[in-house]
Amino acid sequence: VFGNNSPDFMVRYYPGTSGWDGSPWLSNVTPIGNWNSGLYKTTNGFRAVGTIGRALFNNDLGGQIDISVNRNGIATGAIRMVGKNGAVVTHRFIKGLDDEGALSVAILRRGESDLLVNLALDVSLAPRQFTFMASSENTLSAGDDVAPINANSVPWNSKNPATAYGGFYTVGLETDAADLVSMHGGTEPVVSPGYGFLSLNVTPATGALRFAGVLADGTKVTGSSVVRGDGGVPLWIPLYAIKGMLFGDMLISKLSGKPVTAHLSWSKPLGVPRSPNRYGFTDVNLTAIAGSGAFSAPAMALFNNLSLNFSAGNWSSNSANIPNFSQGFQLGMSQITPKSPLVNNVKPIWNRRTGLFLGTFKDSQSRLGRFQGVMLNNGVDPLKLRGNFQLPNTAILPTFYLGGSVEN
C-alpha cells in the first residue's frame, strides 16, 4: 500500500483531519526478523483485540486496540480512545515485530506529545493463542503517563468457527459493595444500589458479538465486540456524551450453562439529567452476577408466587427516600398478574423470550418510578430477576433522582 516493504516505519496521523498526513516516512529501516516466522505462516497471521487502561492521555477513560499481524510478522494496529477535545479518535500504526516478537513505535499527534506503543508477543500457547498480556512490556504511553495493553487473538474462520460460544446470553451486573458506601453531603449516595444488565448475541461462525442493556442508573448501552479464542470479550463503551465509560472484560465459559463472568469499570460525569448519582463517579467496579450465561426462556410456572422486591437502601438518610416494598405475582389465564395486596401500583411488562422485563410504579406521593431488569436462566442456577429503578425526588419539577434495586 505504501510502496515500501520494510516493517519498520512510522506514519503521521492526525485525528480530526482527513486521516493520513501525506506519505509515511521511514525511520530506522531494518529487515523483517526471522523470529517465529513459521508460526505466522502456519496460521497465515493472526488478529488480536483488547483494551487499554485508564490514563491522563485518554481522559482517564481507557481505550481499545485491534492488532493484525500478517504471515511475515508485520503488525498493523488501530487504537481508539478519547482525545483531548473530548471526541473518540483513532490512531494507527504499522511496524514489523523484531526477532523477539516485540515492537516499539511512536505515533505523532498534532499539538500533543507522541504516543508510544510497546508490544511484546507471548507465544506460549501458539498457534492456538497469540497474546499481548498486560505487563510493563505491553503499554501505551505519552511522556511519563503509561497505560497497560491487554489483547488476545481471535482465531475463528470457516475451518475453525466459534460454535462453542454461539447463542444468546443474559448477564446481570452487580456493583462492588465498597462502591456503595460513599455518601455526598451525608444524604446522597455517590453510587445508588441497583443492578445493570446486558443481553449478548454471539454469531457461531465468526464469534462476532452484539450487546444491549441498561446500567444501574437507567443508562442504555449498545455496541459490538468479538469473542476471542480464550472466550474473553473486551468491552469499551463511551457513555454520557463521551464523558463517561464502561470498559473491561467478560469471559464466556464452555461449562454447562456457559456461565459468564465480568470485571468492568464504570465512570460517570456529574450533571447527567434525569438520572441518579448527579455528582458522578469514577472507576466503579462491576462484576457479573452468578447465574449469568446462556439464556433459555423460563417456564411460566416459575412466575407463580414470584415477588419483585424494590429497595433504595443507601438513600435511607435522604428525606426523599422511598421505603422498601414488594409486589407478588401469580398465574391466571396463562398470564402473569399481580397478587393482592397491590403495592405502589406496580405495572410490569414481561418478555420471557428475550429475558427482559420493565414497568412503572407510583408511590403515595404520586411520584412515577420506572424500572427495568433481566432474567438469568442458564439451566443450571435457579431463575434470578435483577434490575434497577429510578424515581424523582418530587412528583412535579424534580431536582434530582433516586435509584434502587429490583430483584426476586
RAMOKA-V175629 format. One record per run of one state. SS is the DSSP state (H for helix, E for strand, - for the rest). FROM is the first residue (numbers start at 1). TO is the last residue. If there is no record, write none. Layout:
BEGIN
SS:FROM:TO
SS:FROM:TO
END
This chain:
BEGIN
-:1:7
E:8:10
-:11:11
E:12:13
-:14:19
E:20:20
-:21:24
E:25:26
-:27:36
H:37:43
-:44:45
E:46:52
-:53:55
H:56:58
-:59:62
E:63:69
-:70:73
E:74:82
-:83:87
E:88:96
-:97:101
E:102:109
-:110:111
E:112:120
-:121:121
E:122:122
-:123:130
E:131:132
-:133:134
E:135:135
-:136:137
E:138:142
-:143:144
E:145:153
-:154:156
E:157:157
-:158:159
E:160:160
-:161:162
H:163:165
-:166:166
E:167:175
-:176:176
H:177:180
-:181:182
E:183:184
-:185:187
E:188:189
-:190:195
E:196:202
-:203:207
E:208:214
-:215:219
E:220:227
-:228:231
E:232:239
-:240:243
E:244:252
-:253:259
E:260:268
-:269:280
E:281:288
-:289:292
E:293:294
-:295:299
H:300:303
-:304:306
E:307:311
-:312:312
H:313:315
-:316:324
E:325:332
-:333:334
E:335:338
-:339:346
E:347:351
-:352:355
E:356:362
-:363:367
E:368:376
-:377:383
E:384:392
-:393:400
E:401:407
-:408:408
END
